[in-house]
Amino acid sequence: MMKAKEIRDLDAGAMGQKLVDYRKELFNLRFQHATAQLENTQRIKAVRRTIARIETIIQEKTGA
């Protein structure tokens, strides 16, 4: 998982791409969990937190 410092070092385009990538991964993890194929369910929580970190840093940078 990415730490906040690593995310802050990215530019806006890279942050947006990471956000898309993590959302796709979360979708796939949820699908695997629903079909009982996911062994590490803790990964869902970690991905959700990383998405929240990225969104928070984007908000900080835009000043909204």
QUICORDA-V887700 format. One record per backbone hydrogen bond with DSSP energy under -0.5 kcal/mol. CO is the residue of the C=O (numbers start at 1). NH is the residue of the N-H. Records with the same first field share a line. If there is no record, write none. Layout:
CO: NH / NH
This chain:
3: 7
4: 8
5: 9
7: 10
11: 15
12: 16
13: 17
14: 18
15: 19
16: 20
17: 21
18: 22
19: 23
20: 24
21: 25
22: 26
23: 27
24: 28
25: 29
26: 30
27: 31
28: 32
29: 33
30: 34
31: 35
32: 37 / 38
33: 36
37: 39
39: 41
40: 43
41: 44 / 45
42: 46
43: 47
44: 48
45: 49
46: 50
47: 51
48: 52
49: 53
50: 54
51: 55
52: 56
53: 57
54: 58
55: 59
56: 60
57: 61
58: 62
59: 63 / 64
